[in-house]
Structure formats: structure tokens, C-alpha cells
Amino acid sequence: MIQPKTIGADKSAAPKTPEERRYDLQVMVPVKNEIRKVEAFDATPAEIGVQEIITAGNSTFRFLRLARITLKAGKKAERTLGAEEAVYYVNRGSAIISAGGKSHTLGKGDVLYVGINNAVTVETPEACDVSEFKAVDCHIAHPVQLIRHTDIEGTELAADLGSRRPMSKRTVFKLVDKNVQASRLLFGDTYMAQKGGVGSYPPHFHGPDGPHGLGKNAKEEIYHFRCETDIPGDVPYVLQNCALPEEKVNVYAHIFDETAINVTPTYHDTIAPPSVDFMFTWCLASFTEGHRDWAEIYNKPGYENEW
């Protein structure tokens, strides 16, 4: 198992509107010689407060939403869930999250799942940085559930992958999986064994569209990256595959620290330069409510045994 660690400096920036958060990466598609736009979002939090990162208005996501909550002692954020479920993941610090009539203290990497029609309050004893991933259009009520990262570590939900290719060795921590009752959401984080690693390998796809689409068994997915380099003054980044499943040649876009990206319509695997370490959180929402099955996945042909 790869031990979780802090990657990337503490960052904050001036507040932005959801529209200002969205930007399109443009990459050249080999062979086709055409430009492809890739849906990306600036996920840098504000110093204090709630920032909506991915919304219905600034994205093509049908179900998934993302917000960032940063607080200091004495401040709180109040959220109201209607026909939507959410996971609250602590990126940094410690948070006290109240929902369903109870308060829970969460540390780095811990998650609180909150079901539909709940009021949520986020506070902190000192400081916290929390990601809120939501799935909308949910109709089944599930209880509030606390998942501690340390309870997942060393279990079957901490999946060690990359046995065939040393540079792809990693641990995928499935924090919200079969251990949690939920309607659409699956959630976790991934840590690499080495700098210059290759994550999410082999190229795979969960999406609904195209000749290899999974239709009602499909899932939307967000990746949110943290990157750092050991070269002073260098700008860390990773290369994210954005090829369509019918394309034989991979297509890569530069993804920088504190970027969230929509990986739903394309293959996803991630390549880091030799000096760069990275981790990412990932969140999926199933198109069919209650159908949270990992079995539906399309691997790039020839790569089926590369996991």
C-alpha cells in the first residue's frame, strides 16, 4: 500500500464565479490533425468561504457538481441538500461537519457521506479545506455515514494496482464504494508509488457516448489533481489522456496543480514528468440510480491485462 501524503502547497486565490472557473484546454489530435477542447476547471479555493467549482451552468455534467469550502476558526458554511447526495472530503486541516442531527470531526482524507434532503454545517477548530462532491437527481434516502481514511487503508478497498508496470504502481483508496449506502456516488483518492508515475493506467472509459459507450450503465467522472515538483521554480503538471475510445493514438493535455477535469467522454490515464509527484481525488456518478457497479468499464483494446 502506498501511504497517503500531502502533495502540493497550500493555495488560495481571489474568489471567482463558476463561469470564471471554467476553461477549455485545446489539444491537437494526432492523425486527425484537429483541435479538441477538453473541459477543465480552476479548482483553487478562496482564502475563506465556499466556491462553486463545477455547476450545471458551467459544465456539461448531468449529475456531478463540485464545490470547495475553506474556513478558519469562528467561521462556518451552511449547505442544503435537496434531491442530491454529497461527499465531504477533507483536503487539509480538520473539519467539524454536522448533518442528520449529529456532528462528526474529520481529519485529512476523511469523508462524510450525506444523503438527500439534509442540512449540512461545516466548521473547523483551526482551519480546513474541504471538497464537496455532489450528485443531483437522487431520490433514495440513505443515512449519513462517516468514512475514515485509516479505516480503508490495508483493506480490500485500498487497491494496489500497477503490478505489471513499475511506473504505474499506485494505491486507489475506494472511500465511498460498497462500504457506503448511496444512490449514485463513488469516490476516492489515488496516490502514486514514485515521481514520474503513470496513474489511471491502463486507458479506460466509463462514459455513455460513442460506439463503445456504456449507455445506462455509464458513469460521469471528475478528477481533481494536486501536483508538485522537486525542481525549484519549475511548474508541475501531468499529461492527461483525452482520446476517444475509438481512437488508436492517445491524445494528451497538460493539467496543472489545482485543476479539475471532466474525464467522462474520453479515455483516462495520467503521465507525470520524472520530477513530478501527484495525487488526485476522483468522483463518479452512475447514470442509473442505485447502479454503482465497477464491472462496467471499457479498456483500450490490448490493455485488458495491464492493471
KEMARGU-666570 format. One record per residue (C-alpha): residue number from 1; residue in three letters; y, z, x; chain. Coordinates in Angstrom, 2 decimals. Layout:
BEGIN
{pos:NUM code:Ala v:Y w:Z u:X unit:A} .
...
END
This chain:
BEGIN
{pos:1 code:Met v:0.00 w:0.00 u:0.00 unit:A} .
{pos:2 code:Ile v:3.49 w:-0.87 u:1.21 unit:A} .
{pos:3 code:Gln v:5.73 w:2.18 u:0.97 unit:A} .
{pos:4 code:Pro v:8.87 w:1.71 u:-1.14 unit:A} .
{pos:5 code:Lys v:12.12 w:1.98 u:0.80 unit:A} .
{pos:6 code:Thr v:15.83 w:1.44 u:0.38 unit:A} .
{pos:7 code:Ile v:16.87 w:-2.14 u:1.16 unit:A} .
{pos:8 code:Gly v:20.47 w:-3.34 u:1.12 unit:A} .
{pos:9 code:Ala v:23.72 w:-1.44 u:1.46 unit:A} .
{pos:10 code:Asp v:25.36 w:0.41 u:-1.41 unit:A} .
{pos:11 code:Lys v:27.69 w:-2.11 u:-3.02 unit:A} .
{pos:12 code:Ser v:30.23 w:-2.23 u:-5.79 unit:A} .
{pos:13 code:Ala v:32.88 w:-4.70 u:-6.86 unit:A} .
{pos:14 code:Ala v:35.63 w:-5.13 u:-9.41 unit:A} .
{pos:15 code:Pro v:34.36 w:-5.38 u:-12.98 unit:A} .
{pos:16 code:Lys v:33.53 w:-8.87 u:-14.22 unit:A} .
{pos:17 code:Thr v:32.93 w:-10.37 u:-17.63 unit:A} .
{pos:18 code:Pro v:29.46 w:-11.75 u:-18.40 unit:A} .
{pos:19 code:Glu v:30.90 w:-15.25 u:-18.14 unit:A} .
{pos:20 code:Glu v:32.18 w:-14.48 u:-14.63 unit:A} .
{pos:21 code:Arg v:28.74 w:-13.17 u:-13.69 unit:A} .
{pos:22 code:Arg v:27.01 w:-16.49 u:-14.36 unit:A} .
{pos:23 code:Tyr v:26.99 w:-19.21 u:-11.76 unit:A} .
{pos:24 code:Asp v:24.79 w:-22.24 u:-11.24 unit:A} .
{pos:25 code:Leu v:23.11 w:-22.84 u:-7.92 unit:A} .
{pos:26 code:Gln v:22.76 w:-26.52 u:-7.14 unit:A} .
{pos:27 code:Val v:19.83 w:-27.76 u:-5.08 unit:A} .
{pos:28 code:Met v:18.61 w:-31.20 u:-4.06 unit:A} .
{pos:29 code:Val v:15.19 w:-32.07 u:-5.44 unit:A} .
{pos:30 code:Pro v:13.15 w:-33.86 u:-2.77 unit:A} .
{pos:31 code:Val v:11.61 w:-37.23 u:-3.63 unit:A} .
{pos:32 code:Lys v:13.61 w:-37.44 u:-6.87 unit:A} .
{pos:33 code:Asn v:16.91 w:-37.19 u:-4.93 unit:A} .
{pos:34 code:Glu v:18.60 w:-35.46 u:-7.84 unit:A} .
{pos:35 code:Ile v:20.60 w:-32.26 u:-8.18 unit:A} .
{pos:36 code:Arg v:19.05 w:-29.38 u:-10.09 unit:A} .
{pos:37 code:Lys v:21.05 w:-26.46 u:-11.46 unit:A} .
{pos:38 code:Val v:19.47 w:-23.03 u:-11.19 unit:A} .
{pos:39 code:Glu v:20.63 w:-20.21 u:-13.45 unit:A} .
{pos:40 code:Ala v:21.85 w:-17.28 u:-11.32 unit:A} .
{pos:41 code:Phe v:23.97 w:-14.17 u:-11.89 unit:A} .
{pos:42 code:Asp v:26.09 w:-11.87 u:-9.74 unit:A} .
{pos:43 code:Ala v:24.41 w:-8.51 u:-10.31 unit:A} .
{pos:44 code:Thr v:26.74 w:-6.42 u:-8.10 unit:A} .
{pos:45 code:Pro v:27.63 w:-3.25 u:-10.03 unit:A} .
{pos:46 code:Ala v:31.11 w:-1.92 u:-10.66 unit:A} .
{pos:47 code:Glu v:32.04 w:1.35 u:-8.94 unit:A} .
{pos:48 code:Ile v:31.77 w:3.20 u:-12.25 unit:A} .
{pos:49 code:Gly v:30.71 w:2.09 u:-15.70 unit:A} .
{pos:50 code:Val v:28.49 w:-0.40 u:-17.50 unit:A} .
{pos:51 code:Gln v:28.44 w:-4.05 u:-16.53 unit:A} .
{pos:52 code:Glu v:26.65 w:-6.63 u:-18.66 unit:A} .
{pos:53 code:Ile v:24.95 w:-9.00 u:-16.21 unit:A} .
{pos:54 code:Ile v:22.75 w:-11.24 u:-18.38 unit:A} .
{pos:55 code:Thr v:23.57 w:-11.71 u:-22.06 unit:A} .
{pos:56 code:Ala v:22.81 w:-14.12 u:-24.87 unit:A} .
{pos:57 code:Gly v:26.20 w:-15.71 u:-24.30 unit:A} .
{pos:58 code:Asn v:25.99 w:-16.38 u:-20.56 unit:A} .
{pos:59 code:Ser v:22.34 w:-17.41 u:-20.23 unit:A} .
{pos:60 code:Thr v:19.53 w:-19.44 u:-21.74 unit:A} .
{pos:61 code:Phe v:17.31 w:-16.38 u:-22.10 unit:A} .
{pos:62 code:Arg v:15.89 w:-15.98 u:-25.57 unit:A} .
{pos:63 code:Phe v:14.72 w:-12.38 u:-25.17 unit:A} .
{pos:64 code:Leu v:15.75 w:-10.82 u:-21.85 unit:A} .
{pos:65 code:Arg v:19.03 w:-9.05 u:-21.08 unit:A} .
{pos:66 code:Leu v:20.24 w:-7.13 u:-18.01 unit:A} .
{pos:67 code:Ala v:22.99 w:-4.55 u:-17.50 unit:A} .
{pos:68 code:Arg v:23.94 w:-2.32 u:-14.58 unit:A} .
{pos:69 code:Ile v:25.05 w:1.30 u:-15.06 unit:A} .
{pos:70 code:Thr v:26.79 w:3.15 u:-12.21 unit:A} .
{pos:71 code:Leu v:28.04 w:6.69 u:-12.69 unit:A} .
{pos:72 code:Lys v:29.37 w:9.72 u:-10.85 unit:A} .
{pos:73 code:Ala v:29.12 w:13.36 u:-11.88 unit:A} .
{pos:74 code:Gly v:31.03 w:14.09 u:-15.07 unit:A} .
{pos:75 code:Lys v:30.71 w:10.54 u:-16.40 unit:A} .
{pos:76 code:Lys v:28.20 w:9.21 u:-18.89 unit:A} .
{pos:77 code:Ala v:27.20 w:5.94 u:-20.50 unit:A} .
{pos:78 code:Glu v:26.03 w:5.64 u:-24.09 unit:A} .
{pos:79 code:Arg v:23.83 w:2.76 u:-25.22 unit:A} .
{pos:80 code:Thr v:22.49 w:1.95 u:-28.68 unit:A} .
{pos:81 code:Leu v:19.28 w:0.00 u:-29.15 unit:A} .
{pos:82 code:Gly v:18.72 w:-1.86 u:-32.40 unit:A} .
{pos:83 code:Ala v:15.84 w:-4.34 u:-32.64 unit:A} .
{pos:84 code:Glu v:15.45 w:-4.18 u:-28.88 unit:A} .
{pos:85 code:Glu v:13.46 w:-2.19 u:-26.34 unit:A} .
{pos:86 code:Ala v:14.64 w:-1.27 u:-22.85 unit:A} .
{pos:87 code:Val v:13.53 w:0.00 u:-19.48 unit:A} .
{pos:88 code:Tyr v:15.93 w:2.05 u:-17.36 unit:A} .
{pos:89 code:Tyr v:15.19 w:1.78 u:-13.62 unit:A} .
{pos:90 code:Val v:16.93 w:3.94 u:-11.04 unit:A} .
{pos:91 code:Asn v:18.04 w:1.80 u:-8.08 unit:A} .
{pos:92 code:Arg v:19.82 w:4.64 u:-6.26 unit:A} .
{pos:93 code:Gly v:20.59 w:8.30 u:-6.82 unit:A} .
{pos:94 code:Ser v:19.40 w:10.48 u:-9.69 unit:A} .
{pos:95 code:Ala v:19.93 w:9.98 u:-13.42 unit:A} .
{pos:96 code:Ile v:19.51 w:12.15 u:-16.49 unit:A} .
{pos:97 code:Ile v:18.58 w:9.86 u:-19.37 unit:A} .
{pos:98 code:Ser v:18.37 w:11.17 u:-22.92 unit:A} .
{pos:99 code:Ala v:16.56 w:9.34 u:-25.73 unit:A} .
{pos:100 code:Gly v:14.32 w:10.26 u:-28.62 unit:A} .
{pos:101 code:Gly v:15.59 w:13.84 u:-28.64 unit:A} .
{pos:102 code:Lys v:14.60 w:14.61 u:-25.03 unit:A} .
{pos:103 code:Ser v:16.28 w:14.43 u:-21.63 unit:A} .
{pos:104 code:His v:14.49 w:13.18 u:-18.51 unit:A} .
{pos:105 code:Thr v:15.57 w:13.44 u:-14.88 unit:A} .
{pos:106 code:Leu v:14.74 w:10.29 u:-12.91 unit:A} .
{pos:107 code:Gly v:14.88 w:9.63 u:-9.17 unit:A} .
{pos:108 code:Lys v:14.88 w:6.39 u:-7.22 unit:A} .
{pos:109 code:Gly v:12.26 w:3.96 u:-8.54 unit:A} .
{pos:110 code:Asp v:11.52 w:5.93 u:-11.70 unit:A} .
{pos:111 code:Val v:11.59 w:4.23 u:-15.10 unit:A} .
{pos:112 code:Leu v:12.21 w:5.35 u:-18.66 unit:A} .
{pos:113 code:Tyr v:10.95 w:3.09 u:-21.44 unit:A} .
{pos:114 code:Val v:12.89 w:3.39 u:-24.71 unit:A} .
{pos:115 code:Gly v:11.77 w:1.70 u:-27.90 unit:A} .
{pos:116 code:Ile v:13.71 w:0.19 u:-30.80 unit:A} .
{pos:117 code:Asn v:16.38 w:1.96 u:-32.85 unit:A} .
{pos:118 code:Asn v:17.20 w:4.63 u:-30.28 unit:A} .
{pos:119 code:Ala v:20.44 w:6.05 u:-28.92 unit:A} .
{pos:120 code:Val v:20.43 w:6.41 u:-25.13 unit:A} .
{pos:121 code:Thr v:22.72 w:8.51 u:-22.92 unit:A} .
{pos:122 code:Val v:22.80 w:8.14 u:-19.14 unit:A} .
{pos:123 code:Glu v:24.33 w:10.89 u:-16.97 unit:A} .
{pos:124 code:Thr v:24.00 w:11.99 u:-13.35 unit:A} .
{pos:125 code:Pro v:24.23 w:15.25 u:-11.38 unit:A} .
{pos:126 code:Glu v:25.96 w:13.42 u:-8.50 unit:A} .
{pos:127 code:Ala v:25.77 w:9.61 u:-8.59 unit:A} .
{pos:128 code:Cys v:23.40 w:6.97 u:-9.92 unit:A} .
{pos:129 code:Asp v:22.86 w:3.24 u:-10.09 unit:A} .
{pos:130 code:Val v:20.61 w:2.24 u:-12.98 unit:A} .
{pos:131 code:Ser v:19.41 w:-1.17 u:-14.17 unit:A} .
{pos:132 code:Glu v:18.86 w:-1.65 u:-17.89 unit:A} .
{pos:133 code:Phe v:16.43 w:-4.45 u:-18.74 unit:A} .
{pos:134 code:Lys v:16.13 w:-5.20 u:-22.46 unit:A} .
{pos:135 code:Ala v:14.01 w:-7.41 u:-24.70 unit:A} .
{pos:136 code:Val v:15.58 w:-8.33 u:-28.03 unit:A} .
{pos:137 code:Asp v:13.95 w:-9.32 u:-31.32 unit:A} .
{pos:138 code:Cys v:11.44 w:-6.46 u:-31.26 unit:A} .
{pos:139 code:His v:10.07 w:-4.96 u:-34.47 unit:A} .
{pos:140 code:Ile v:7.36 w:-2.49 u:-33.45 unit:A} .
{pos:141 code:Ala v:8.42 w:1.08 u:-32.67 unit:A} .
{pos:142 code:His v:6.99 w:2.67 u:-29.53 unit:A} .
{pos:143 code:Pro v:7.68 w:6.16 u:-28.14 unit:A} .
{pos:144 code:Val v:9.93 w:6.99 u:-25.21 unit:A} .
{pos:145 code:Gln v:7.79 w:7.02 u:-22.05 unit:A} .
{pos:146 code:Leu v:8.59 w:8.24 u:-18.52 unit:A} .
{pos:147 code:Ile v:7.03 w:6.46 u:-15.55 unit:A} .
{pos:148 code:Arg v:7.45 w:7.96 u:-12.11 unit:A} .
{pos:149 code:His v:7.10 w:5.57 u:-9.20 unit:A} .
{pos:150 code:Thr v:5.00 w:8.10 u:-7.31 unit:A} .
{pos:151 code:Asp v:2.50 w:8.23 u:-10.18 unit:A} .
{pos:152 code:Ile v:1.89 w:4.48 u:-9.84 unit:A} .
{pos:153 code:Glu v:1.59 w:4.50 u:-6.05 unit:A} .
{pos:154 code:Gly v:-2.02 w:4.42 u:-4.90 unit:A} .
{pos:155 code:Thr v:-3.38 w:3.38 u:-8.31 unit:A} .
{pos:156 code:Glu v:-4.64 w:0.03 u:-9.59 unit:A} .
{pos:157 code:Leu v:-1.11 w:-0.63 u:-10.88 unit:A} .
{pos:158 code:Ala v:0.08 w:-0.78 u:-7.26 unit:A} .
{pos:159 code:Ala v:-1.44 w:-4.18 u:-6.49 unit:A} .
{pos:160 code:Asp v:-1.81 w:-5.09 u:-2.82 unit:A} .
{pos:161 code:Leu v:-1.56 w:-8.87 u:-2.56 unit:A} .
{pos:162 code:Gly v:-1.43 w:-11.43 u:0.22 unit:A} .
{pos:163 code:Ser v:-4.75 w:-10.77 u:1.93 unit:A} .
{pos:164 code:Arg v:-5.17 w:-14.41 u:2.99 unit:A} .
{pos:165 code:Arg v:-1.70 w:-14.95 u:4.48 unit:A} .
{pos:166 code:Pro v:-0.26 w:-12.06 u:6.54 unit:A} .
{pos:167 code:Met v:3.35 w:-13.08 u:5.88 unit:A} .
{pos:168 code:Ser v:2.74 w:-12.78 u:2.12 unit:A} .
{pos:169 code:Lys v:1.33 w:-9.23 u:2.26 unit:A} .
{pos:170 code:Arg v:3.09 w:-7.04 u:-0.28 unit:A} .
{pos:171 code:Thr v:2.62 w:-4.40 u:-2.95 unit:A} .
{pos:172 code:Val v:3.51 w:-5.21 u:-6.53 unit:A} .
{pos:173 code:Phe v:4.18 w:-1.99 u:-8.42 unit:A} .
{pos:174 code:Lys v:3.49 w:-2.57 u:-12.12 unit:A} .
{pos:175 code:Leu v:5.64 w:0.21 u:-13.51 unit:A} .
{pos:176 code:Val v:5.57 w:-0.96 u:-17.13 unit:A} .
{pos:177 code:Asp v:2.20 w:-2.52 u:-17.80 unit:A} .
{pos:178 code:Lys v:-0.93 w:-1.38 u:-19.65 unit:A} .
{pos:179 code:Asn v:0.14 w:2.20 u:-18.89 unit:A} .
{pos:180 code:Val v:3.06 w:1.85 u:-21.32 unit:A} .
{pos:181 code:Gln v:3.14 w:1.04 u:-25.02 unit:A} .
{pos:182 code:Ala v:5.71 w:-1.74 u:-25.52 unit:A} .
{pos:183 code:Ser v:6.40 w:-4.83 u:-27.60 unit:A} .
{pos:184 code:Arg v:7.41 w:-7.49 u:-25.08 unit:A} .
{pos:185 code:Leu v:8.35 w:-5.95 u:-21.74 unit:A} .
{pos:186 code:Leu v:6.51 w:-5.90 u:-18.43 unit:A} .
{pos:187 code:Phe v:8.42 w:-4.52 u:-15.45 unit:A} .
{pos:188 code:Gly v:8.05 w:-3.52 u:-11.83 unit:A} .
{pos:189 code:Asp v:9.23 w:-3.85 u:-8.25 unit:A} .
{pos:190 code:Thr v:7.81 w:-5.57 u:-5.17 unit:A} .
{pos:191 code:Tyr v:8.03 w:-4.52 u:-1.51 unit:A} .
{pos:192 code:Met v:7.10 w:-6.70 u:1.46 unit:A} .
{pos:193 code:Ala v:5.00 w:-5.65 u:4.46 unit:A} .
{pos:194 code:Gln v:7.26 w:-7.33 u:7.02 unit:A} .
{pos:195 code:Lys v:10.56 w:-9.07 u:7.60 unit:A} .
{pos:196 code:Gly v:10.36 w:-12.80 u:7.14 unit:A} .
{pos:197 code:Gly v:7.88 w:-12.26 u:4.33 unit:A} .
{pos:198 code:Val v:6.83 w:-14.60 u:1.54 unit:A} .
{pos:199 code:Gly v:6.91 w:-12.96 u:-1.87 unit:A} .
{pos:200 code:Ser v:5.51 w:-14.02 u:-5.26 unit:A} .
{pos:201 code:Tyr v:3.06 w:-16.26 u:-3.44 unit:A} .
{pos:202 code:Pro v:1.31 w:-18.50 u:-4.41 unit:A} .
{pos:203 code:Pro v:3.70 w:-20.63 u:-6.51 unit:A} .
{pos:204 code:His v:3.06 w:-19.76 u:-10.15 unit:A} .
{pos:205 code:Phe v:4.62 w:-20.15 u:-13.57 unit:A} .
{pos:206 code:His v:4.73 w:-18.22 u:-16.86 unit:A} .
{pos:207 code:Gly v:7.07 w:-20.48 u:-18.85 unit:A} .
{pos:208 code:Pro v:6.84 w:-22.23 u:-22.23 unit:A} .
{pos:209 code:Asp v:8.01 w:-25.76 u:-21.49 unit:A} .
{pos:210 code:Gly v:6.80 w:-28.95 u:-19.85 unit:A} .
{pos:211 code:Pro v:3.30 w:-30.41 u:-19.53 unit:A} .
{pos:212 code:His v:1.98 w:-27.13 u:-18.10 unit:A} .
{pos:213 code:Gly v:3.86 w:-24.85 u:-20.48 unit:A} .
{pos:214 code:Leu v:2.12 w:-21.82 u:-21.97 unit:A} .
{pos:215 code:Gly v:3.75 w:-22.04 u:-25.41 unit:A} .
{pos:216 code:Lys v:3.37 w:-18.88 u:-27.49 unit:A} .
{pos:217 code:Asn v:1.61 w:-17.20 u:-24.54 unit:A} .
{pos:218 code:Ala v:4.61 w:-17.74 u:-22.26 unit:A} .
{pos:219 code:Lys v:6.89 w:-15.11 u:-20.77 unit:A} .
{pos:220 code:Glu v:10.51 w:-15.16 u:-19.69 unit:A} .
{pos:221 code:Glu v:11.28 w:-13.56 u:-16.32 unit:A} .
{pos:222 code:Ile v:14.21 w:-12.19 u:-14.33 unit:A} .
{pos:223 code:Tyr v:14.16 w:-11.48 u:-10.59 unit:A} .
{pos:224 code:His v:16.84 w:-9.22 u:-9.11 unit:A} .
{pos:225 code:Phe v:17.00 w:-9.29 u:-5.30 unit:A} .
{pos:226 code:Arg v:18.10 w:-6.84 u:-2.63 unit:A} .
{pos:227 code:Cys v:18.19 w:-8.28 u:0.91 unit:A} .
{pos:228 code:Glu v:19.18 w:-7.06 u:4.36 unit:A} .
{pos:229 code:Thr v:19.15 w:-8.48 u:7.89 unit:A} .
{pos:230 code:Asp v:18.73 w:-6.81 u:11.28 unit:A} .
{pos:231 code:Ile v:21.24 w:-9.22 u:12.87 unit:A} .
{pos:232 code:Pro v:24.74 w:-7.63 u:12.86 unit:A} .
{pos:233 code:Gly v:27.26 w:-9.68 u:10.92 unit:A} .
{pos:234 code:Asp v:24.65 w:-12.05 u:9.52 unit:A} .
{pos:235 code:Val v:24.45 w:-12.84 u:5.79 unit:A} .
{pos:236 code:Pro v:21.00 w:-12.04 u:4.39 unit:A} .
{pos:237 code:Tyr v:19.36 w:-14.39 u:1.92 unit:A} .
{pos:238 code:Val v:15.98 w:-15.58 u:0.69 unit:A} .
{pos:239 code:Leu v:14.83 w:-19.03 u:-0.39 unit:A} .
{pos:240 code:Gln v:13.58 w:-19.13 u:-3.97 unit:A} .
{pos:241 code:Asn v:11.32 w:-21.89 u:-5.23 unit:A} .
{pos:242 code:Cys v:12.72 w:-23.67 u:-8.28 unit:A} .
{pos:243 code:Ala v:10.33 w:-26.63 u:-8.55 unit:A} .
{pos:244 code:Leu v:8.99 w:-27.60 u:-11.95 unit:A} .
{pos:245 code:Pro v:5.21 w:-27.23 u:-12.31 unit:A} .
{pos:246 code:Glu v:4.67 w:-30.99 u:-12.44 unit:A} .
{pos:247 code:Glu v:6.45 w:-31.49 u:-9.10 unit:A} .
{pos:248 code:Lys v:4.28 w:-31.60 u:-5.97 unit:A} .
{pos:249 code:Val v:7.08 w:-30.81 u:-3.50 unit:A} .
{pos:250 code:Asn v:8.66 w:-27.34 u:-3.61 unit:A} .
{pos:251 code:Val v:12.41 w:-27.01 u:-4.16 unit:A} .
{pos:252 code:Tyr v:14.25 w:-24.01 u:-2.66 unit:A} .
{pos:253 code:Ala v:17.60 w:-22.40 u:-3.45 unit:A} .
{pos:254 code:His v:19.49 w:-19.82 u:-1.36 unit:A} .
{pos:255 code:Ile v:19.54 w:-16.43 u:-3.11 unit:A} .
{pos:256 code:Phe v:21.81 w:-13.72 u:-1.70 unit:A} .
{pos:257 code:Asp v:21.80 w:-9.94 u:-1.95 unit:A} .
{pos:258 code:Glu v:22.52 w:-8.56 u:-5.44 unit:A} .
{pos:259 code:Thr v:21.66 w:-11.81 u:-7.19 unit:A} .
{pos:260 code:Ala v:19.62 w:-12.05 u:-10.37 unit:A} .
{pos:261 code:Ile v:17.92 w:-15.33 u:-11.22 unit:A} .
{pos:262 code:Asn v:16.13 w:-16.90 u:-14.18 unit:A} .
{pos:263 code:Val v:12.71 w:-17.93 u:-12.87 unit:A} .
{pos:264 code:Thr v:11.25 w:-18.79 u:-16.29 unit:A} .
{pos:265 code:Pro v:11.29 w:-22.62 u:-16.17 unit:A} .
{pos:266 code:Thr v:10.05 w:-23.06 u:-12.60 unit:A} .
{pos:267 code:Tyr v:7.50 w:-22.03 u:-10.02 unit:A} .
{pos:268 code:His v:8.45 w:-18.85 u:-8.24 unit:A} .
{pos:269 code:Asp v:7.72 w:-17.89 u:-4.70 unit:A} .
{pos:270 code:Thr v:10.23 w:-16.46 u:-2.23 unit:A} .
{pos:271 code:Ile v:10.63 w:-17.08 u:1.52 unit:A} .
{pos:272 code:Ala v:12.73 w:-14.88 u:3.83 unit:A} .
{pos:273 code:Pro v:14.07 w:-15.83 u:7.29 unit:A} .
{pos:274 code:Pro v:12.47 w:-13.87 u:10.18 unit:A} .
{pos:275 code:Ser v:15.33 w:-11.36 u:10.36 unit:A} .
{pos:276 code:Val v:15.49 w:-10.60 u:6.62 unit:A} .
{pos:277 code:Asp v:13.73 w:-7.89 u:4.66 unit:A} .
{pos:278 code:Phe v:13.88 w:-7.95 u:0.88 unit:A} .
{pos:279 code:Met v:12.60 w:-6.34 u:-2.28 unit:A} .
{pos:280 code:Phe v:13.10 w:-7.27 u:-5.89 unit:A} .
{pos:281 code:Thr v:12.71 w:-5.96 u:-9.38 unit:A} .
{pos:282 code:Trp v:11.12 w:-8.24 u:-11.92 unit:A} .
{pos:283 code:Cys v:11.07 w:-8.11 u:-15.69 unit:A} .
{pos:284 code:Leu v:9.12 w:-10.25 u:-18.13 unit:A} .
{pos:285 code:Ala v:9.34 w:-10.56 u:-21.89 unit:A} .
{pos:286 code:Ser v:6.46 w:-12.09 u:-23.84 unit:A} .
{pos:287 code:Phe v:7.30 w:-14.82 u:-26.34 unit:A} .
{pos:288 code:Thr v:4.77 w:-13.34 u:-28.76 unit:A} .
{pos:289 code:Glu v:5.47 w:-9.72 u:-29.61 unit:A} .
{pos:290 code:Gly v:2.62 w:-7.46 u:-28.53 unit:A} .
{pos:291 code:His v:1.01 w:-10.13 u:-26.33 unit:A} .
{pos:292 code:Arg v:1.62 w:-8.61 u:-22.88 unit:A} .
{pos:293 code:Asp v:-1.36 w:-10.22 u:-21.14 unit:A} .
{pos:294 code:Trp v:-1.18 w:-11.14 u:-17.45 unit:A} .
{pos:295 code:Ala v:-4.06 w:-13.61 u:-17.84 unit:A} .
{pos:296 code:Glu v:-1.76 w:-16.44 u:-18.94 unit:A} .
{pos:297 code:Ile v:-0.42 w:-17.86 u:-15.70 unit:A} .
{pos:298 code:Tyr v:-0.30 w:-21.34 u:-14.22 unit:A} .
{pos:299 code:Asn v:-0.92 w:-21.53 u:-10.47 unit:A} .
{pos:300 code:Lys v:0.17 w:-24.53 u:-8.46 unit:A} .
{pos:301 code:Pro v:-2.97 w:-26.71 u:-8.17 unit:A} .
{pos:302 code:Gly v:-4.91 w:-25.94 u:-5.00 unit:A} .
{pos:303 code:Tyr v:-3.34 w:-22.48 u:-4.63 unit:A} .
{pos:304 code:Glu v:-5.59 w:-20.60 u:-7.05 unit:A} .
{pos:305 code:Asn v:-7.29 w:-18.57 u:-4.30 unit:A} .
{pos:306 code:Glu v:-4.12 w:-17.78 u:-2.33 unit:A} .
{pos:307 code:Trp v:-3.38 w:-14.45 u:-3.98 unit:A} .
END
